[in-house]
């Protein structure tokens, strides 16, 4: 899977202006089964998305579709989950 961190590069007012479109983008990929979890950083300097294990080129294409690309920088790291609590067993690499 991938852990993707977003860090805002523009003032929060510009982020807020794109929030509804960003949520629609999130919904599209949750519905498609690509995204596992997402949320804001605290303090609110960006966010995080957990993404299932997909081709890196596909991930880059999906991230480029996010309206927040105009107000945030992205850092995506592939993680090979080898241990997880039982409730998250499906995240382990098979």
C-alpha positions in Angstrom: 0.0 0.0 0.0 1.0 3.6 -0.1 1.0 6.3 2.5 0.5 9.7 0.8 1.1 12.9 2.7 -0.2 16.2 1.5 1.4 19.4 2.8 -0.4 22.7 2.0 1.7 25.1 -0.1 -0.8 27.8 -0.2 -2.9 29.7 2.5 -5.7 27.7 4.0 -8.3 30.1 2.4 -7.2 28.8 -1.0 -7.3 25.2 0.3 -10.9 25.8 1.6 -12.0 27.1 -1.8 -11.1 23.7 -3.3 -12.3 21.5 -0.5 -15.6 20.4 -2.0 -13.9 19.3 -5.2 -11.2 17.5 -3.2 -13.9 15.6 -1.2 -15.5 14.6 -4.5 -12.1 13.3 -5.7 -11.7 11.3 -2.5 -15.2 9.9 -2.8 -14.6 8.7 -6.4 -11.5 6.7 -5.3 -13.1 5.4 -2.1 -16.0 4.2 -4.2 -13.6 2.6 -6.7 -11.9 0.7 -3.8 -8.5 2.4 -4.3 -8.4 4.5 -1.1 -8.4 2.9 2.3 -8.4 5.9 4.7 -7.9 9.6 4.6 -7.8 12.5 7.0 -6.4 15.9 8.0 -3.2 16.5 9.8 -3.4 18.0 13.2 -2.4 20.8 13.2 -4.1 21.4 9.9 -1.1 21.7 7.6 -2.2 19.0 5.1 -3.6 15.5 5.0 -2.9 11.8 4.5 -4.4 9.2 2.3 -3.8 5.4 2.6 -3.9 3.8 -0.9 -4.1 0.2 -1.7 -1.2 -1.4 -3.6 -1.5 -0.2 -7.2 0.9 0.5 -9.9 2.9 3.7 -9.1 2.1 5.3 -12.4 -1.6 4.8 -11.7 -1.1 6.4 -8.3 0.7 9.4 -9.8 -2.2 9.8 -12.3 -4.8 9.7 -9.6 -2.9 12.2 -7.4 -2.6 14.6 -10.4 -6.4 14.6 -10.7 -6.8 16.0 -7.1 -7.9 19.6 -7.2 -5.6 20.2 -4.2 -2.6 19.8 -6.6 -2.9 23.6 -6.9 -2.5 24.1 -3.2 -0.5 21.1 -1.9 2.6 19.1 -2.3 2.4 15.3 -2.2 4.8 12.7 -0.8 3.9 9.0 -1.5 5.7 6.1 0.1 5.1 2.5 -0.7 4.8 0.4 2.4 4.9 -3.4 2.4 2.7 -4.2 5.5 3.9 -7.4 7.1 2.2 -7.1 10.5 -1.1 -5.6 11.5 -3.7 -5.9 14.3 -6.3 -8.5 13.5 -8.9 -5.9 12.6 -6.5 -4.7 9.9 -5.3 -8.1 8.7 -6.4 -7.4 5.1 -3.7 -4.8 4.8 -0.9 -7.4 5.2 0.9 -8.4 2.0 0.0 -11.8 0.9 
